[in-house]
Amino acid sequence: MVFEHDYKNYPELTNRQIEEFGFSSPHVQFTEDFDARVEKVIDGDTITLSTPLRSFFFPLRLLNVDALEIGEGGQSARDWLKSRVEGEVVRVLINKAQRVGKYGRLLGRIIHLGLDVSEEMLHLGLVKPFDRKDEGKIPPLSKFMSQGGFI
């Protein structure tokens, strides 16, 4: 059985996929740091990039930070990020062990004017460290009910 990867909807390959069939990828797979232009800021932790290495725009999720969703108060993080990097050329730092997230997006840190943009956002309180993203949230009632009710 031959596995066919959906490169149009999921351009990034995981490290395991690169080992298996990376040679057949129709475009560059980023395993090293690179420069790119920020074409659009989607929200407080996701941007769209372009680079001469690829013929299409592609998303990047900022590594190790989490911004609120736009409908939950994340507009300030998005607006700050947009004013800071949209239209600018940035250096994308790739962590070889953690290149692709669970939704198939490239993960990385961006450096602009010598500063780590995620660190700036953390310092300004616009985002949380990713490992604390659910801190302060009340779990849905359905989680308790599926575990046999309340204690």
ZIBEL-V516657 format. One record per backbone hydrogen bond with DSSP energy under -0.5 kcal/mol. CO is the residue of the C=O (numbers start at 0). NH is the residue of the N-H. If there is no record, write none. Layout:
# ZIBEL-V516657
co=CO nh=NH
co=CO nh=NH
This chain:
# ZIBEL-V516657
co=0 nh=2
co=2 nh=4
co=4 nh=6
co=5 nh=9
co=13 nh=17
co=14 nh=18
co=15 nh=19
co=16 nh=20
co=17 nh=21
co=20 nh=23
co=21 nh=24
co=27 nh=29
co=28 nh=30
co=33 nh=91
co=35 nh=89
co=36 nh=38
co=36 nh=49
co=37 nh=86
co=39 nh=41
co=39 nh=47
co=42 nh=45
co=44 nh=61
co=45 nh=41
co=45 nh=42
co=46 nh=59
co=47 nh=38
co=47 nh=39
co=48 nh=57
co=49 nh=36
co=50 nh=53
co=52 nh=27
co=57 nh=48
co=58 nh=105
co=59 nh=46
co=59 nh=61
co=60 nh=107
co=61 nh=64
co=63 nh=129
co=65 nh=127
co=68 nh=71
co=68 nh=73
co=69 nh=72
co=69 nh=74
co=72 nh=75
co=73 nh=77
co=74 nh=78
co=75 nh=79
co=76 nh=80
co=77 nh=81
co=78 nh=82
co=79 nh=83
co=80 nh=84
co=80 nh=85
co=81 nh=85
co=84 nh=87
co=87 nh=37
co=89 nh=35
co=89 nh=91
co=90 nh=92
co=90 nh=110
co=91 nh=33
co=91 nh=93
co=92 nh=108
co=93 nh=95
co=94 nh=97
co=98 nh=106
co=100 nh=103
co=103 nh=11
co=104 nh=100
co=105 nh=60
co=107 nh=62
co=108 nh=92
co=109 nh=116
co=110 nh=90
co=111 nh=114
co=114 nh=111
co=114 nh=116
co=115 nh=119
co=116 nh=120
co=117 nh=121
co=118 nh=122
co=119 nh=123
co=120 nh=124
co=120 nh=125
co=120 nh=126
co=121 nh=124
co=127 nh=65
co=128 nh=131
co=129 nh=132
co=131 nh=134
co=133 nh=136
co=136 nh=138
co=139 nh=142
co=139 nh=143
co=140 nh=143
co=140 nh=144
co=141 nh=145
co=143 nh=146
co=143 nh=148
co=144 nh=147
